[in-house]
Amino acid sequence: MNKSTTTVLPAQPLKVGGSFRDPSGYVYRQADRIFRTVTSAGKEQFDFVRRSGLFELLTQDGRLLPFELIEGAATPDWVDEATSYVLEVPKLTFVSFPYEWPFPALKAAALLHLDIQLTALDHNVTLSDASAYNVQFIGATPTFIDHLSLRRYEQGEMWSGHRQFCEQFLTPLLLRSLFGISHNAWYRGNLEGISVVEFSQLLTWRHYLKKDLLTHIVFQSWLQRSTQSTLQGQDLGKTAVREGALPVQAYRKLLIGLRNWVSRLEPLKRANKSTWQDYAKDNSYQADELRQKVAFVRDFAAQHRPRQLWDFGCNVGIFAKAAVEGGAEYVVGFDFDQGALDGCYAEALASQMPIQTVVMDMANVSPDQGWMGVEREGLAGRRSADALVALAVVHHLAISRNIPFGELLDWLIDLAPCGVIEFVPKTDPMVQKLLALRADIFEDYTWNFFADRVAQKARIDRVLQVGKYGRTLVSYIRHGHEGIRRE
């Protein structure tokens, strides 16, 4: 619910790097509090949308992040004369970006954006842009976070964010839907999405027979090539208003047609599945071994009751689910296997468990990116876990990727004050498979080295060996911490 409150605001908050582009207002962070200002440039539009009742409607059903309007407070130094309002919004548990989302999460975000557009039109409101960065996730549920993107709809205007929607939502989805290629690496290399001009070069004559592709990709590519800046972005909308180019009924029809198309998009089905897609049914453990591992993680979560647990190599979410069942308040699951993450996302959505899925190669984590390297924080800047689980991970990184074993263990332990790490010995069939086509140059990859290195930074709390090959789970508490149990 959007409220007004009287509060003394904290002094000198940090301006969030990703909010610098919009003169209507900026986002600030102070400790665990998040504030959004509305400047004099954005006041009129904000007031109009607020009077329309749209904010309240969208926050009631969770589509829009709620806010409290701060009023009557002693004005702190960081609020200048250009600031008309200060809003406080809930702090998200974990911020992620479109280049870190699996296919179904990006699709859900696209559908949310279109649904908000359609609802907004009923209130004579529209969205000024179509940035995928205006969506964040709470578990598997997308929520819109940019209140200042909503503004008064002008009769007859074109959708000024159409091309941006195509490049930040549609072409990344189509890349996997049509060609079986994941969008993440391309998107991370170009933060504005996948250009319709570049994407159109992948199309063959068969694709040109599809009306949706012609309307939203081929035409947008032609428009971008032929008109340059005068018909792009806001200029396109202003031109359309003057010419009365698109009645609201046609605007709505365009959005509905696009939504119907996006809702049908699915990853291209290939004969070869991803490596870990069927992990729940086809893994290297006997049923009893898997039960032991699940129980170990559940007991660990019950012992520490972490607010945020990071699950590295989460696969389809078996251990993330166990952590939640044990008492973890929120789990962020990281993996680079698209098929496995698709399954993890689907399970989290169906069960409404607080599990958020993130595409991440742990040997190449997301860096700081964008303007001055502060616009999109890397993983290090978003470090917020108070517990960690890394099962069946270290051998892949240490042996397949040549990550120094000691540095890898140090990094994992530094990420959270307590955790569970699995050691898989060289006698294990999986490690034997990794070593089959290469020389064994990994002298440090031994149980003694593992145990000694962990003990340098943490107290080993519990050890469990499962299976005949000696896979070993170790729970630890970093030196200087006595656990983080919540009551």
C-alpha positions, 0 to 999 in steps of 0.5 A, spaced: 500 500 500 502 506 498 502 511 504 505 517 507 509 518 513 513 523 517 520 520 518 527 523 519 531 521 513 538 519 513 544 523 511 548 522 505 545 516 502 549 513 496 546 515 489 545 508 485 549 508 479 543 505 475 538 511 476 542 517 473 539 517 466 532 519 468 531 527 470 525 525 473 528 522 479 533 518 482 534 512 487 539 512 493 541 507 498 542 508 505 544 502 509 538 497 508 533 503 506 532 505 499 529 512 497 527 514 490 526 522 489 521 525 484 524 532 482 520 538 479 521 535 472 517 529 474 512 532 479 507 533 474 507 526 471 507 523 478 501 527 481 497 525 474 499 517 475 498 518 483 491 521 482 489 516 477 489 510 482 494 506 478 499 506 483 495 503 488 492 498 483 498 495 481 501 495 488 495 491 490 497 485 486 504 485 486 506 488 479 509 494 482 513 495 488 510 499 493 512 506 496 511 510 502 511 518 501 515 521 506 512 528 508 513 532 514 521 530 515 526 535 517 529 536 510 536 532 510 542 535 506 542 531 500 535 533 498 535 539 494 530 544 492 529 540 485 526 535 489 519 535 490 518 528 493 521 523 497 519 515 496 521 510 500 521 503 497 522 496 500 529 493 499 530 488 494 533 481 497 537 480 491 538 485 485 539 481 478 539 484 471 536 481 464 543 478 462 543 474 468 536 471 467 534 464 465 529 464 459 522 463 463 524 469 467 526 474 461 519 471 458 515 473 465 518 480 465 516 481 458 509 479 460 509 483 466 511 489 462 506 488 457 500 487 462 502 493 466 502 497 459 495 494 458 492 496 465 495 503 464 492 505 458 485 503 462 487 509 466 490 514 461 497 512 462 503 509 458 510 507 460 515 512 457 520 506 456 521 499 455 527 498 459 528 490 462 532 493 468 525 496 470 523 489 472 526 485 478 525 479 481 522 477 488 523 469 488 520 467 481 515 473 481 517 479 477 515 486 479 516 493 476 520 498 480 520 504 476 514 508 478 517 514 474 516 510 468 509 511 468 506 518 465 500 521 462 498 517 455 497 522 449 492 521 444 494 518 438 501 517 440 506 511 438 509 506 443 515 510 444 518 504 447 517 499 442 524 498 439 527 498 446 522 492 448 524 488 442 531 489 443 531 488 451 526 483 451 524 480 444 530 479 440 533 475 447 527 471 447 527 469 440 535 468 440 533 461 444 526 460 441 528 460 434 536 458 434 537 455 441 542 460 443 542 463 450 541 470 450 546 471 456 553 472 454 550 477 448 546 481 452 552 482 458 556 484 452 551 489 450 547 492 456 542 495 451 540 488 449 540 485 442 539 490 436 534 488 431 539 490 426 544 485 428 538 480 430 535 480 423 541 478 419 540 471 423 533 471 419 532 466 413 527 467 408 522 462 412 522 467 417 520 473 413 513 469 412 511 470 419 507 476 420 510 477 428 517 477 426 515 482 420 512 487 424 516 487 430 523 485 428 524 486 420 520 493 420 524 495 426 530 494 423 528 497 417 526 503 421 532 504 425 536 503 418 532 508 414 530 514 419 536 514 424 535 518 430 529 522 428 524 517 428 527 513 434 525 513 442 521 519 444 522 523 437 518 517 434 512 518 439 512 526 438 511 525 431 506 520 432 502 525 436 502 530 431 500 526 425 495 522 429 498 515 427 496 510 432 489 510 435 488 507 442 484 501 440 490 500 435 495 501 440 492 496 445 491 491 439 499 492 438 500 490 445 495 484 445 498 481 439 505 482 442 503 479 448 500 473 445 506 472 441 511 472 447 506 468 451 507 462 446 515 463 445 519 457 448 526 454 448 527 451 441 527 443 443 533 440 440 535 432 440 541 434 445 538 436 452 543 441 456 548 437 461 544 437 467 537 438 465 535 432 468 539 432 474 533 430 479 532 424 475 539 422 472 545 424 477 551 420 480 548 418 486 544 413 489 537 414 492 540 414 499 546 418 498 541 424 495 537 423 501 543 424 505 545 430 502 538 433 502 538 432 509 545 435 510 543 441 507 536 442 510 539 441 517 544 446 516 539 451 514 535 449 520 541 450 524 543 457 522 536 459 519 540 464 514 536 470 511 539 469 504 543 463 502 547 462 495 546 456 492 552 455 487 551 450 482 543 449 484 541 445 478 534 444 478 533 446 485 533 440 489 538 443 495 535 450 494 528 447 496 531 443 502 534 449 504 528 453 504 524 447 508 530 447 513 529 455 515 532 459 509 528 465 508 531 466 501 535 462 496 539 465 490 541 459 486 546 460 481 548 456 475 550 456 468 546 450 465 540 453 462 536 447 462 537 446 469 535 453 471 529 453 467 527 447 471 529 450 477 525 457 475 519 453 474 519 449 480 520 455 484 514 459 481 509 453 481 511 452 489 512 459 490 518 458 494 523 464 495 528 461 490 531 466 485 534 463 479 541 467 476 545 465 470 552 465 472 558 462 470 562 462 477 569 462 473 566 468 470 562 472 474 558 478 472 563 484 473 561 492 474 559 494 467 556 500 464 557 508 465 563 509 469 563 501 471 557 503 476 551 503 472 550 495 473 554 492 479 558 486 479 557 480 483 562 482 488 558 489 489 552 485 491 555 480 496 549 479 501 549 472 503 549 470 510 550 462 508 552 458 502 552 452 499 556 449 494 555 442 492 558 438 486 562 445 484 569 445 486 571 439 482 568 442 476 572 449 477 578 446 479 579 441 474 575 443 468 577 450 469 584 450 472 582 455 478 587 454 483 584 450 488 586 454 494 584 460 491 577 457 490 576 455 497 578 462 500 573 465 495 567 461 497 568 462 504 569 469 504 562 470 500 558 468 507 560 467 514 557 459 514 556 454 509 556 447 506 562 445 501 562 438 497 569 435 496 569 430 490 575 426 490 579 424 484 577 416 485 570 419 483 567 417 476 565 424 475 572 427 476 575 421 473 571 423 467 574 430 467 581 427 467 580 422 462 582 427 456 588 431 460 594 430 464 593 430 472 596 437 474 592 438 480 597 436 486 593 440 491 586 437 489 586 432 495 582 431 501 588 433 506 589 440 502 581 441 502 580 440 510 587 444 511 585 450 507 578 450 510 580 450 517 585 456 515 579 461 515 573 457 518 571 452 524 569 445 520 562 444 524 560 437 521 563 432 516 558 427 512 561 422 507 556 419 502 557 413 497 563 408 496 567 413 492 568 418 498 564 424 496 564 429 503 560 434 505 563 439 510 559 445 513 563 450 516 563 457 520 568 462 519 572 464 524 569 470 528 562 468 527 558 464 531 552 462 526 547 467 524 541 463 527 534 468 526 529 466 532 
